[in-house]
């Protein structure tokens, strides 16, 4: 067994045994020791200590000079060449001393020569990690693999390089790499007499070889890293989506980890906002936002880069600008970041100018297409009818898509202004100049965009206290907008009305809004109607004078007082009668303050009391009687889709983990703005319990919502009917079992007549029969009232026992020779005198007596059947379990004969 090698032996091979001195103080094996010394004399020594963190090596200090002069360029170039030579010698010495002697390095070299692609990448990565300064060739080999056309090989090599540069220690974590000519120690040493240096002379100042090796490697690494970014940029523009996505992720990870080349990396990431694939564009936007979370101080840098490189750069597509605006309006702001918020507002208002500018008409210009020969396609003549029609349809479609994209961008800009405004601090002049632009947006073709513009104006007017009258006029006009009927932002609109009217100081204006709201909601769906009624009840709490529109009658327009006037003399004109002026409500006024809504009553509530929807009826009745409202209306519970979903009986979906208002961008829950929210988006419609469950119909009526009372009453009866059907099904199963036993008994009797005996009542006593009948009667009496009643919703079939009684009664009547159905109906026509007076009473008495007799007979028959069944069961119990030997022998003989 050999001795186990130590770690140093594994790295440098086995050590030679130490020569032992003899008495004459001489070494044994002197010749061998001389050979070893000569071999060690040829092994080159390393100037730079091999280690992964090459930038952490303590270099000898150099004197610092304040305000140094820039040395001549040719001297810097000569020093750079000399430093590169020293760096190559250092790398060669490391390869000869370490890479050739170590067994692990030999194994790595074998893998790099004959291993798979993945093994080669792993081996090269391990070599670079040991000492990046001494393994530049391995780094260049990795970069060569990244330049391959094969996506698999290139992305694998880029991933390894990303790990080395990003999460690894090759790049310094707290500073950027410096070029050789910009090293502060080199410039300080090349001052005065040391500024003139030539090759072969002593190094200037206190510069040593280790300084030049470190500076040369840093310059080489800076240039190589830039080449690696060029390779990544090429893969960012690859035609395959997966390759582009991986390259974008590499860019983000390098930008997040190290500051080197952050300008170029940030530019690459921002350029991918304009990628033609929406997934890559949204991925780039998300990564930029994650970069802001990791490095909050880079927010201003990212915003400036997005502004200069994309938003206001000529030639950018609307698609790229849209994703850039989304990235900006998702930026999380705080109170301490006023400068960032001011910069965002400046960008948003600049975008407004370009978005609201009318495009130039291009109808007059005819686009001419050239063929492959460079000539005008079609000969350059006037286009025909079909060609003009196609070009017009194409232009219309392009104009339509352009308008849609513009509306989407305006909506995102308004969202950004709404989010940045509370954190910004600017002068009033800026908002006064831009407020006119925002008012133009309120008349946009998209109503959702108009709502966002109104929200912004309300926020600005509440904070700056100007343009309030114009805002309320615009909001009053928006109530009549037909686009509100199908808008998806109705909840946002109700919250806007609540905030605006709650902060209004004019009660006349609030009453005009209430009057118009009740006039408009007759055209809307129940969710919006319930929201408006709840809004009016909340406003009545804030402004109690609204209740006078429900209790105080309107003034009578007719004047019943008598007026006396002198008759004019001859020749005098007839004096005009002056009527007292009275203000009447006028809903056509543009200004709500001049509508005189305070002189009218809320007559529209009367029609809502007869609304088809139970919730609307409930809210309107409570508002009319000034009763407290129920809980806040859930818009999801009053839709037609929710009503139809009840008939599907789906299981409720699990509740989501987050609620509206709990995210970073919408921090409504627990803030001061939560009080200004009237209705929130709730998921009651998705998580509602099905109405056909037992837990639902077992509730009390008072606990059921108004729109679920019908379902509760229906399924409560249907549920009890199902329970009764289950009980009857059990009884029917028992009867089926007894009938099967009867058949078995008949078969046994026919095969063995001696079992029946002379009398069928043998073995049974009257006491046993009485006990059995008592048990049956008690069992019948134990049936509850609810269990004995069955609700049959599917058919009109009556009780079978009752039908038997009727059949018996009709049979008895026919036996007596009196059949009403077969009698001649004409015999009773016009013969009332022949019929005795007590004929009806006698007939009724006769029918009743016959019915009672038939009922008694049927009861006796049923009792006999029960007794016979009980006797048969008793006889079955007394039968032998096994047949006799003689019977068994007969059966065997019969089988043999067959």
C-alpha positions in Angstrom: 0.0 0.0 0.0 1.4 3.4 -0.9 1.3 6.4 1.2 -1.6 8.8 0.6 -0.7 12.1 -1.2 -1.2 15.4 0.5 -2.8 18.4 -1.1 0.5 20.0 -1.9 1.7 16.7 -3.5 -1.4 16.6 -5.6 -0.7 20.1 -6.9 3.1 19.9 -7.3 3.8 16.1 -7.4 5.6 14.0 -4.8 8.3 15.7 -2.8 11.8 14.2 -2.7 13.0 12.9 0.6 15.3 15.2 2.6 19.0 14.1 2.3 20.5 12.9 5.6 23.7 14.3 6.8 26.6 12.0 7.7 29.2 12.5 10.4 31.5 14.6 8.1 28.6 17.0 7.6 28.2 16.0 3.9 25.0 15.2 2.0 24.1 11.9 0.7 22.8 11.9 -2.8 24.5 15.2 -3.6 24.4 14.5 -7.3 20.7 14.1 -7.3 20.2 17.2 -5.3 22.3 19.1 -7.8 20.1 17.9 -10.7 17.0 19.1 -8.9 18.5 22.5 -8.3 19.4 22.9 -11.9 15.8 21.9 -12.9 14.4 24.4 -10.5 16.7 27.0 -11.9 15.0 26.7 -15.3 11.4 27.0 -13.8 10.3 30.6 -14.2 9.1 32.5 -11.2 5.7 34.3 -11.1 5.5 38.0 -10.4 1.7 38.2 -9.8 0.3 35.8 -7.2 -2.4 33.5 -8.7 -5.8 34.1 -7.2 -9.4 34.5 -8.4 -9.8 38.1 -7.1 -6.9 39.6 -9.0 -8.1 43.2 -8.3 -7.8 42.5 -4.5 -4.0 42.1 -4.7 -2.2 44.8 -2.7 0.1 46.6 -5.1 3.0 48.7 -3.9 1.8 52.2 -3.2 2.7 55.0 -5.7 2.9 58.7 -4.8 -0.1 60.7 -5.8 0.2 64.1 -7.5 -2.5 66.8 -7.5 -3.4 68.2 -10.9 -1.0 66.0 -13.0 -0.2 66.8 -16.6 -1.1 64.3 -19.3 2.1 62.4 -20.5 2.9 62.2 -24.2 1.0 59.6 -26.1 4.0 57.7 -27.6 5.4 57.1 -24.1 2.1 55.7 -22.9 2.0 53.4 -26.0 5.6 52.2 -25.4 4.8 51.4 -21.8 1.7 49.6 -22.8 3.6 47.4 -25.2 6.1 46.6 -22.6 3.3 45.8 -20.1 1.6 43.5 -22.6 4.9 41.6 -23.0 5.3 41.2 -19.3 1.7 39.9 -19.1 2.3 37.3 -21.8 5.4 36.1 -20.1 3.5 35.8 -16.8 0.7 33.8 -18.4 3.3 31.5 -20.1 5.1 30.9 -16.8 1.9 30.1 -15.1 1.1 27.5 -17.8 4.4 25.8 -17.5 4.6 25.8 -13.7 1.0 25.0 -12.8 -1.0 23.7 -15.7 1.5 21.1 -16.7 2.5 19.8 -13.3 -0.9 19.4 -11.7 -2.9 16.2 -12.3 -6.2 18.0 -12.1 -5.1 20.5 -14.8 -4.0 17.6 -17.0 -7.4 16.1 -16.6 -9.0 19.4 -17.6 -6.8 19.7 -20.6 -7.9 16.2 -21.6 -11.5 17.2 -21.3 -11.0 20.3 -23.4 -9.4 18.3 -26.1 -11.8 15.3 -26.3 -14.8 16.2 -24.2 -18.3 17.2 -25.1 -19.3 20.8 -25.6 -20.8 21.1 -22.1 -17.6 19.6 -20.6 -15.4 22.0 -22.5 -17.4 25.0 -21.3 -17.2 23.7 -17.7 -13.4 23.1 -17.9 -12.7 26.5 -19.4 -14.8 28.1 -16.7 -12.9 26.3 -13.9 -9.6 27.4 -15.4 -10.6 31.1 -15.5 -12.0 31.0 -12.0 -8.6 29.8 -10.6 -6.6 32.8 -11.8 -8.3 35.1 -14.4 -5.0 37.1 -15.0 -3.0 34.0 -16.0 -5.7 32.3 -18.1 -6.5 34.8 -20.8 -6.4 32.1 -23.5 -9.2 30.1 -21.8 -11.3 33.3 -21.6 -10.7 33.9 -25.3 -11.7 30.3 -26.1 -15.0 30.8 -24.3 -15.6 34.0 -26.3 -14.9 32.1 -29.5 -17.6 29.5 -28.6 -20.0 32.4 -28.0 -19.4 33.6 -31.5 -20.5 30.3 -33.1 -23.6 30.1 -35.2 -25.0 27.2 -33.2 -27.5 28.7 -30.8 -27.0 25.9 -28.2 -23.2 26.3 -28.1 -23.3 30.1 -28.2 -25.9 30.5 -25.4 -24.1 28.0 -23.3 -20.8 29.9 -23.6 -22.5 33.2 -23.0 -24.1 31.8 -19.9 -20.7 30.8 -18.6 -19.2 34.2 -19.4 -22.2 35.9 -17.7 -21.6 33.9 -14.6 -17.9 34.8 -14.5 -18.5 38.5 -15.1 -21.7 38.9 -13.2 -21.9 36.7 -10.1 -18.2 35.8 -10.3 -15.2 37.8 -9.1 -13.5 38.6 -12.4 -14.9 42.1 -12.5 -14.4 44.5 -9.5 -17.7 45.0 -7.7 -17.4 48.6 -6.7 -15.8 50.3 -9.6 -15.4 50.3 -13.4 -12.4 49.0 -15.3 -9.8 51.6 -16.3 -7.9 51.8 -19.6 -4.1 51.6 -19.4 -3.6 55.2 -20.3 -6.1 56.4 -17.6 -4.5 54.7 -14.6 -3.9 57.4 -11.9 -0.7 55.7 -10.6 0.8 55.7 -14.1 0.0 59.3 -14.8 1.4 60.4 -11.4 4.6 58.5 -12.0 5.2 60.1 -15.5 5.7 63.6 -14.2 8.8 65.8 -14.4 12.0 64.0 -15.4 10.3 60.6 -15.6 8.1 61.7 -18.4 10.7 60.8 -21.0 11.1 57.0 -21.0 12.4 54.6 -23.7 12.4 50.9 -24.0 15.3 49.2 -22.1 15.5 52.0 -19.5 14.6 51.7 -15.9 10.9 52.0 -15.2 9.9 55.6 -14.4 9.2 56.6 -10.8 8.3 53.9 -8.3 6.5 51.8 -11.0 7.3 48.0 -10.8 6.6 45.1 -13.1 3.6 44.0 -11.0 2.0 47.4 -11.6 2.4 47.1 -15.4 1.1 43.5 -15.4 -2.1 44.4 -13.4 -2.7 47.5 -15.5 -2.2 45.6 -18.8 -4.6 42.9 -17.8 -7.2 45.4 -16.7 -7.0 47.1 -20.1 -7.2 43.7 -21.9 -10.3 42.7 -19.8 -12.0 46.0 -20.5 -11.6 45.5 -24.3 -12.6 41.8 -24.2 -15.7 42.6 -22.1 -16.8 45.1 -24.7 -16.4 42.4 -27.4 -18.5 40.1 -25.3 -21.3 42.8 -25.3 -21.1 43.0 -29.0 -21.8 39.2 -29.2 -24.7 39.6 -26.8 -26.1 42.4 -28.9 -26.1 40.2 -31.9 -28.1 37.5 -30.1 -30.5 40.2 -28.9 -31.5 40.7 -32.5 -31.8 36.9 -33.3 -34.9 35.8 -35.2 -35.7 33.1 -32.7 -37.6 34.3 -29.7 -35.9 32.0 -27.2 -32.5 33.3 -28.1 -33.5 36.9 -27.8 -35.1 36.3 -24.4 -32.0 34.6 -23.1 -29.8 37.4 -24.3 -32.0 40.1 -22.7 -31.8 38.2 -19.4 -28.0 38.1 -19.7 -28.0 41.9 -20.3 -30.1 42.5 -17.2 -28.0 40.3 -14.9 -24.8 41.9 -16.0 -26.3 45.3 -15.5 -27.6 44.4 -12.1 -24.4 42.9 -10.7 -21.5 45.0 -11.9 -21.1 48.7 -13.0 -18.9 48.0 -15.9 -20.3 49.1 -19.3 -23.6 50.0 -17.6 -24.4 52.7 -20.2 -24.2 50.2 -23.1 -26.0 47.5 -21.2 -28.8 49.9 -20.3 -29.1 51.1 -23.9 -29.4 47.4 -25.1 -32.1 46.8 -22.5 -34.1 49.9 -23.4 -33.8 49.1 -27.2 -35.6 45.8 -26.6 -38.7 47.8 -25.5 -39.3 48.2 -29.2 -39.0 44.5 -30.0 -41.6 43.3 -32.5 -42.6 40.4 -30.2 -44.8 41.6 -27.3 -43.3 39.0 -24.9 -39.8 40.3 -25.3 -41.0 44.0 -25.0 -42.9 43.3 -21.9 -40.0 41.3 -20.5 -37.6 44.2 -21.1 -40.1 46.5 -19.3 -40.3 44.2 -16.4 -36.5 43.8 -16.1 -36.1 47.6 -16.1 -38.6 47.9 -13.2 -36.8 45.1 -11.3 -33.5 47.0 -11.9 -35.1 50.0 -10.2 -36.0 47.9 -7.2 -32.5 46.5 -6.9 -30.8 49.9 -7.4 -33.3 52.7 -6.4 -30.7 55.4 -7.1 -30.7 54.4 -10.8 -34.3 55.6 -11.3 -33.2 59.0 -12.6 -30.6 57.4 -14.8 -33.1 54.9 -16.3 -35.7 57.7 -16.9 -33.2 59.9 -18.7 -32.1 57.0 -20.8 -35.6 56.1 -21.8 -36.3 59.7 -22.7 -33.2 60.3 -24.8 -32.8 56.9 -26.4 -36.4 56.0 -27.2 -39.3 58.4 -26.5 -37.9 61.6 -28.2 -35.6 59.8 -30.6 -36.8 60.2 -34.2 -37.9 57.2 -36.1 -39.2 55.2 -33.2 -42.4 53.2 -33.6 -45.6 53.8 -31.6 -45.2 50.3 -30.2 -41.8 51.1 -28.7 -43.1 54.4 -27.2 -46.1 52.6 -25.7 -43.9 50.2 -23.8 -41.6 53.0 -22.7 -44.6 54.9 -21.3 -45.8 51.8 -19.5 -42.3 51.4 -17.9 -42.3 55.0 -16.8 -45.8 55.1 -15.3 -45.0 51.9 -13.3 -42.1 53.5 -11.6 -42.6 53.4 -7.8 -42.1 56.8 -6.2 -41.8 58.1 -2.7 -42.0 61.5 -1.0 -38.2 61.9 -1.0 -38.0 61.6 -4.8 -39.5 64.9 -5.8 -37.0 65.5 -8.6 -37.8 62.1 -10.2 -41.5 62.9 -10.0 -41.0 66.4 -11.6 -38.9 64.8 -14.4 -41.7 62.3 -15.1 -44.3 65.1 -15.2 -42.2 67.0 -17.6 -41.9 64.0 -19.9 -45.6 63.3 -19.7 -46.7 66.8 -20.7 -44.2 66.9 -23.5 -45.7 63.7 -24.8 -49.2 65.3 -24.6 -48.1 67.9 -27.1 -47.1 65.3 -29.7 -50.0 62.9 -29.1 -52.7 65.6 -29.5 -51.2 67.2 -32.5 -53.3 66.6 -35.6 -51.5 64.5 -38.3 -50.9 65.9 -41.7 -53.3 64.8 -44.5 -51.6 62.4 -46.8 -54.6 61.7 -49.1 -53.2 63.9 -51.9 -49.9 62.0 -52.0 -50.0 58.9 -54.1 -47.5 56.3 -53.1 -45.7 54.8 -56.1 -44.3 51.3 -56.0 -41.2 50.3 -58.0 -40.8 46.9 -59.5 -37.5 44.9 -59.7 -36.4 46.8 -62.7 -36.7 50.2 -61.0 -39.7 51.3 -63.0 -43.1 52.4 -61.6 -45.3 49.4 -61.1 -48.3 49.5 -63.4 -46.7 51.9 -65.8 -47.3 55.0 -63.6 -50.8 55.6 -64.9 -53.8 56.7 -63.0 -55.0 53.9 -60.7 -58.4 52.3 -61.6 -61.5 52.0 -59.5 -60.6 48.8 -57.7 -57.1 50.0 -57.0 -58.4 53.3 -55.5 -60.9 51.3 -53.4 -58.2 49.0 -52.0 -55.8 51.8 -51.2 -58.6 53.7 -49.5 -59.5 50.6 -47.4 -55.9 50.1 -46.5 -55.5 53.8 -45.5 -58.6 53.6 -43.4 -57.5 50.5 -41.6 -54.0 52.0 -40.9 -55.6 55.2 -39.7 -57.9 53.3 -37.4 -55.1 51.2 -35.8 -53.0 54.4 -35.4 -55.9 56.1 -33.6 -56.3 53.1 -31.3 -52.6 53.1 -30.4 -52.7 56.8 -29.8 -55.7 56.5 -27.4 -53.8 53.7 -25.5 -50.8 55.9 -25.2 -52.8 58.9 -23.9 -54.4 56.7 -21.3 -51.0 55.4 -20.1 -49.7 59.0 -20.0 -52.7 60.1 -17.9 -52.1 57.1 -15.6 -48.5 58.2 -15.1 -49.5 61.8 -14.4 -52.0 60.6 -11.8 -49.3 58.6 -10.0 -46.6 61.2 -10.2 -48.6 64.3 -9.3 -48.9 63.6 -5.5 -45.1 63.3 -5.2 -44.2 66.3 -7.5 -43.7 69.9 -6.4 -43.9 72.3 -9.3 -45.2 75.8 -9.8 -48.8 76.6 -10.7 -47.9 78.1 -14.0 -46.9 74.7 -15.4 -50.3 73.2 -14.6 -52.2 76.2 -15.9 -50.5 75.8 -19.2 -51.1 72.1 -19.4 -54.6 72.1 -18.0 -56.1 73.2 -21.3 -54.5 70.2 -23.0 -55.9 67.8 -20.4 -59.4 69.3 -20.9 -59.1 68.5 -24.6 -58.5 64.9 -23.7 -61.8 64.7 -21.9 -63.5 64.9 -25.3 -61.5 62.0 -26.6 -63.1 59.2 -28.7 -62.4 56.7 -25.9 -64.5 57.2 -22.8 -62.1 55.4 -20.5 -59.4 57.9 -21.4 -61.9 60.7 -20.7 -62.5 59.3 -17.2 -58.8 59.2 -16.5 -58.4 62.8 -17.7 -61.3 63.9 -15.4 -59.6 62.1 -12.5 -56.4 64.0 -13.2 -58.3 67.4 -13.4 -60.1 66.6 -10.2 -56.8 65.8 -8.4 -55.2 69.0 -9.7 -58.2 71.2 -9.0 -58.5 69.8 -5.4 -54.8 70.5 -4.8 -54.3 73.8 -6.6 -57.9 75.2 -6.1 -58.5 76.5 -9.7 -60.7 75.6 -12.7 -63.2 73.9 -10.4 -66.3 75.3 -12.2 -65.1 74.2 -15.5 -64.4 70.7 -14.2 -67.9 70.3 -12.7 -69.4 71.5 -16.0 -67.4 68.9 -17.9 -68.3 66.2 -15.4 -72.0 67.2 -15.5 -71.9 66.9 -19.3 -70.3 63.5 -19.2 -73.4 62.0 -17.4 -75.2 62.2 -20.7 -72.5 60.5 -22.7 -73.9 57.4 -24.3 -70.5 55.7 -24.1 -71.0 55.4 -20.4 -73.5 52.6 -21.0 -70.9 50.2 -22.2 -67.8 51.5 -20.5 -65.7 49.1 -18.5 -64.7 51.8 -16.0 -68.1 52.4 -14.4 -66.8 51.7 -10.9 -63.9 54.2 -11.5 -66.5 56.7 -12.7 -68.7 56.3 -9.6 -65.7 56.8 -7.4 -64.8 59.9 -9.3 -68.3 61.3 -8.8 -68.2 60.5 -5.1 -64.8 62.2 -4.6 -65.9 65.2 -6.6 -69.4 65.8 -5.2 -68.2 65.1 -1.6 -65.7 67.9 -1.9 -68.1 70.3 -3.6 -69.1 73.4 -1.7 -72.2 74.2 -3.7 -75.3 72.3 -2.6 -77.3 73.4 -5.7 -74.7 71.8 -7.9 -74.8 68.5 -5.9 -78.6 68.4 -6.2 -78.4 68.9 -9.9 -76.0 66.0 -10.2 -78.4 63.8 -8.1 -81.3 64.8 -10.3 -79.5 64.0 -13.5 -78.1 60.7 -12.2 -81.6 59.5 -11.4 -82.8 60.5 -14.9 -79.9 58.7 -16.6 -79.9 55.4 -14.7 -83.1 54.2 -16.3 -81.0 53.3 -19.3 -78.3 51.5 -17.4 -77.9 47.9 -16.2 -78.6 47.0 -12.5 -75.0 47.0 -11.3 -74.6 50.7 -12.2 -78.1 51.6 -10.9 -77.3 50.0 -7.5 -74.1 51.9 -7.4 -75.8 55.3 -8.2 -78.5 54.7 -5.5 -75.8 53.9 -2.9 -73.9 57.0 -4.0 -77.0 59.2 -3.5 -77.5 57.7 0.0 -73.9 58.5 0.9 -74.2 62.0 -0.4 -77.5 62.5 1.6 -75.4 61.7 4.7 -72.9 64.4 3.8 -75.5 66.8 2.6 -78.7 66.3 4.6 -80.6 68.9 2.6 -80.8 66.4 -0.3 -83.5 64.6 1.8 -85.8 67.7 1.3 -86.1 66.6 -2.4 -87.9 63.5 -1.0 -90.1 65.1 1.6 -90.8 68.8 0.5 -93.3 69.2 -2.3 -92.7 71.4 -5.3 -94.3 74.8 -5.5 -97.5 75.0 -7.5 -97.1 76.8 -10.8 -100.6 78.1 -10.9 -101.4 81.3 -8.8 -104.8 81.0 -7.2 -104.9 84.5 -5.7 -107.3 87.1 -7.3 -105.9 90.3 -8.8 -108.0 93.4 -9.5 -107.0 95.9 -12.2 -108.8 99.1 -13.4 -110.4 99.0 -16.8 -108.4 101.2 -19.2 -110.1 104.2 -20.6 -110.7 104.7 -24.3 -107.5 105.2 -26.2 -105.2 103.9 -23.5 -103.2 100.8 -24.1 -104.1 97.7 -22.0 -101.6 97.3 -19.2 -99.6 94.0 -19.2 -100.2 91.8 -16.3 -96.9 91.1 -14.5 -96.6 87.5 -13.4 -94.4 86.5 -10.4 -91.2 84.9 -11.6 -90.7 81.4 -10.4 -87.6 79.2 -11.0 -88.3 75.8 -12.5 -85.9 72.9 -12.9 -84.3 72.9 -16.3 -82.2 69.8 -17.1 -80.9 71.3 -20.3 -78.6 73.8 -18.6 -74.9 73.3 -19.2 -74.0 74.7 -15.8 -75.4 72.5 -13.0 -75.7 75.5 -10.6 -78.2 77.2 -13.0 -80.4 74.1 -13.4 -82.5 74.9 -10.2 -82.6 71.3 -9.2 -83.3 72.3 -5.6 -86.8 73.4 -6.5 -87.8 69.9 -7.8 -88.4 66.5 -6.3 -86.9 63.1 -7.0 -89.9 61.7 -8.9 -87.6 59.2 -10.7 -87.4 57.1 -7.6 -91.0 56.0 -8.0 -90.3 54.2 -11.2 -87.3 52.4 -9.7 -89.5 51.0 -7.0 -91.2 48.8 -9.6 -87.8 47.8 -11.2 -87.5 44.1 -12.3 -84.3 43.6 -10.3 -84.9 42.9 -6.6 -81.7 44.7 -5.4 -82.7 47.9 -7.3 -86.1 47.8 -5.8 -84.6 47.3 -2.3 -82.1 50.2 -2.7 -84.8 52.6 -4.2 -87.3 51.8 -1.4 -84.8 52.4 1.3 -83.6 55.6 -0.2 -87.2 56.8 -0.6 -88.0 56.1 3.0 -84.6 57.4 4.3 -83.8 54.0 5.8 -80.2 52.9 6.2 -78.7 51.1 3.2 -77.5 47.5 3.3 -73.8 46.7 2.6 -72.0 48.3 -0.3 -73.3 46.9 -3.6 -71.0 44.4 -5.2 -71.1 45.0 -9.0 -70.2 41.4 -9.7 -73.4 40.1 -8.0 -75.9 42.1 -10.1 -74.7 41.3 -13.6 -76.6 39.2 -16.1 -73.7 36.7 -16.3 -73.9 36.1 -12.5 -77.6 35.5 -12.8 -77.1 32.9 -15.5 -74.2 31.3 -13.6 -76.6 30.4 -10.8 -78.3 27.9 -13.1 -74.9 26.2 -13.9 -74.4 25.4 -10.2 -70.6 25.7 -10.4 -68.4 25.3 -7.4 -67.1 28.7 -6.1 -63.6 29.6 -7.1 -60.9 29.9 -4.5 -60.2 33.4 -3.4 -57.1 35.2 -4.7 -54.3 36.0 -2.3 -54.2 39.7 -3.0 -57.0 42.2 -3.1 -57.4 45.4 -5.1 -55.5 48.2 -3.4 -52.8 46.0 -1.7 -50.2 46.3 -4.5 -47.3 48.7 -4.6 -48.8 50.7 -7.5 -52.3 50.9 -5.9 -51.7 51.3 -2.2 -55.4 52.1 -1.4 -55.9 49.9 1.6 -54.9 51.6 4.9 -54.2 55.0 3.3 -56.0 58.3 3.5 -57.4 57.8 -0.1 -59.3 54.7 1.1 -62.1 56.9 2.5 -62.7 58.4 -1.0 -63.4 55.0 -2.5 -67.1 54.3 -2.8 -67.1 50.9 -4.5 -64.3 48.6 -5.1 -63.9 45.7 -7.5 -65.0 42.6 -5.5 -65.1 39.0 -6.4 -68.4 38.1 -4.8 -69.7 36.8 -8.1 -66.9 34.3 -8.5 -66.8 33.1 -4.9 -70.6 33.0 -4.3 -72.0 29.7 -3.0 -74.3 27.8 -5.4 -77.9 28.1 -4.7 -78.7 24.4 -5.0 -76.8 23.4 -1.9 -78.3 22.4 1.3 -76.4 25.0 3.2 -78.1 27.7 1.1 -81.7 26.6 1.4 -81.4 25.9 5.1 -80.7 29.6 5.8 -83.3 31.8 7.3 -85.2 34.2 4.9 -83.8 37.2 6.7 -80.2 36.1 5.9 -80.8 35.8 2.2 -80.2 38.7 -0.3 -83.1 40.3 -2.0 -82.2 38.9 -5.4 -81.9 35.3 -4.0 -85.2 35.0 -2.2 -86.9 33.2 -5.1 -84.0 30.7 -5.4 -84.2 30.2 -1.6 -87.9 29.5 -1.6 -87.7 27.2 -4.6 -84.8 25.1 -3.4 -86.1 24.9 0.1 -89.3 23.1 -1.2 -87.3 21.1 -3.7 -84.8 20.0 -1.1 -87.5 18.7 1.2 -89.1 16.9 -1.7 -85.8 15.2 -2.4 -85.5 14.0 1.2 -89.0 12.5 1.0 -88.2 10.8 -2.3 -85.2 9.2 -0.7 -87.4 7.8 2.0 -89.9 6.4 -0.5 -87.1 4.9 -2.5 -85.9 3.0 0.5 -89.5 1.7 1.1 -89.7 0.6 -2.5 -86.4 -1.3 -2.2 -87.7 -3.1 0.8 -90.9 -4.0 -1.1 -88.8 -5.3 -4.0 -86.8 -7.5 -1.7 -90.0 -8.9 -0.2 -91.4 -9.6 -3.7 -88.2 -11.5 -4.6 -88.6 -13.5 -1.4 -92.2 -14.4 -2.4 -91.0 -15.8 -5.7 -88.4 -17.9 -4.0 -91.0 -19.2 -1.6 -93.4 -20.2 -4.4 -90.6 -22.0 -6.1 -89.7 -23.9 -3.0 -93.3 -24.9 -2.3 -93.8 -26.2 -5.8 -90.6 -28.3 -5.5 -91.4 -29.4 -1.9 -95.2 -29.5 -1.2 -94.6 -31.0 2.3 -93.1 -27.7 3.5 -96.4 -25.8 3.1 -98.3 -28.3 5.3 -102.1 -28.5 5.7 -102.5 -25.2 7.3 -100.7 -22.0 6.4 -100.9 -20.7 9.9 -98.9 -23.4 11.6 -96.1 -22.2 13.7 -97.6 -18.7 14.1 -99.5 -17.5 17.1 -101.9 -14.7 17.4 -99.5 -13.0 19.9 -96.7 -12.9 17.2 -99.1 -11.4 14.7 -100.2 -8.7 17.1 -96.7 -7.8 17.9 -95.8 -7.5 14.2 -98.9 -5.3 13.5 -98.1 -3.1 16.5 -94.6 -2.6 15.3 -95.8 -1.6 11.9 -98.3 0.8 13.3 -95.7 2.4 15.5 -93.4 2.8 12.6 -96.0 4.5 10.7 -96.8 6.9 13.5 -93.1 7.8 13.9 -93.0 9.4 10.4 -92.8 13.2 10.9 -95.0 15.7 9.2 -92.3 17.0 6.9 -91.2 13.5 6.0 -94.7 12.5 5.1 -95.2 15.4 2.6 -93.6 15.2 -0.8 -93.3 18.1 -3.2 -93.5 16.7 -6.7 -92.5 19.5 -9.2 -92.2 17.3 -12.2 -95.7 15.8 -12.7 -99.3 16.0 -11.6 -99.7 12.3 -10.6 -101.6 11.9 -7.4 -101.2 9.4 -4.6 -101.5 5.8 -5.9 -103.5 4.8 -2.9 -106.0 7.5 -3.6 -106.3 6.4 -7.3 -107.0 2.9 -6.1 -109.8 4.2 -3.9 -111.3 6.1 -6.7 -111.2 3.1 -9.0 -112.9 1.0 -6.4 -115.6 3.6 -5.9 -116.2 3.9 -9.7 -116.4 0.1 -10.0 -118.9 -0.1 -7.2 -121.0 2.6 -8.8 -121.0 0.8 -12.1 -122.1 -2.4 -10.4 -125.1 -0.6 -9.1 -126.1 0.3 -12.6 -125.5 4.0 -12.3 -122.6 5.1 -14.4 -122.4 8.9 -14.9 -119.9 8.6 -17.7 -121.9 6.2 -19.8 -125.3 7.8 -19.0 -127.1 9.8 -21.6 -126.3 13.4 -20.9 -129.4 14.5 -22.9 -131.7 12.8 -20.4 -131.0 15.5 -17.9 -131.6 18.4 -20.3 -134.9 20.3 -19.5 -136.2 17.6 -17.1 -135.7 19.3 -13.7 -139.3 18.7 -12.7 -138.9 14.8 -13.0 -135.8 14.8 -10.7 -136.7 14.8 -7.0 -135.5 17.6 -4.8 -133.3 15.4 -2.6 -131.8 13.6 -5.5 -128.4 15.3 -5.1 -128.2 14.7 -1.4 -129.1 11.0 -1.8 -126.6 10.6 -4.6 -123.9 12.2 -2.5 -124.7 10.0 0.5 -124.6 6.9 -1.7 -121.3 7.8 -3.2 -119.8 8.5 0.3 -121.0 5.2 1.7 -119.7 3.3 -1.2 -116.3 5.1 -1.0 -116.1 4.3 2.7 -116.9 0.6 2.1 -114.3 0.5 -0.7 -111.7 2.1 1.5 -112.3 -0.5 4.3 -112.1 -3.3 1.8 -108.8 -2.0 0.5 -107.4 -1.7 4.0 -108.3 -5.3 4.8 -106.7 -6.5 1.5 -103.5 -4.7 2.3 -103.4 -6.1 5.8 -103.9 -9.6 4.5 -101.0 -9.1 2.1 -98.8 -8.0 5.0 -99.8 -11.0 7.1 -99.1 -13.4 4.2 -95.6 -11.8 3.7 -94.8 -12.2 7.3 -95.8 -15.9 7.4 -93.7 -16.6 4.3 -90.7 -14.9 6.0 -91.2 -17.1 9.1 -91.4 -20.3 7.0 -88.2 -19.3 5.1 -86.4 -19.1 8.4 -87.4 -22.6 9.4 -86.2 -24.2 6.1 -83.1 -26.4 6.4 -79.8 -24.9 5.3 -78.6 -28.1 3.4 -80.6 -30.6 1.3 -80.9 -34.3 2.4 -78.7 -37.1 1.1 -81.4 -38.7 -0.9 -82.3 -35.4 -2.7 -78.6 -34.8 -3.5 -78.3 -38.3 -4.9 -81.3 -37.8 -7.2 -79.7 -34.6 -8.5 -76.5 -36.4 -9.3 -78.4 -39.2 -11.1 -80.2 -36.6 -13.2 -76.9 -35.0 -14.3 -75.5 -38.4 -15.2 -78.5 -39.3 -17.3 -78.3 -36.0 -19.2 
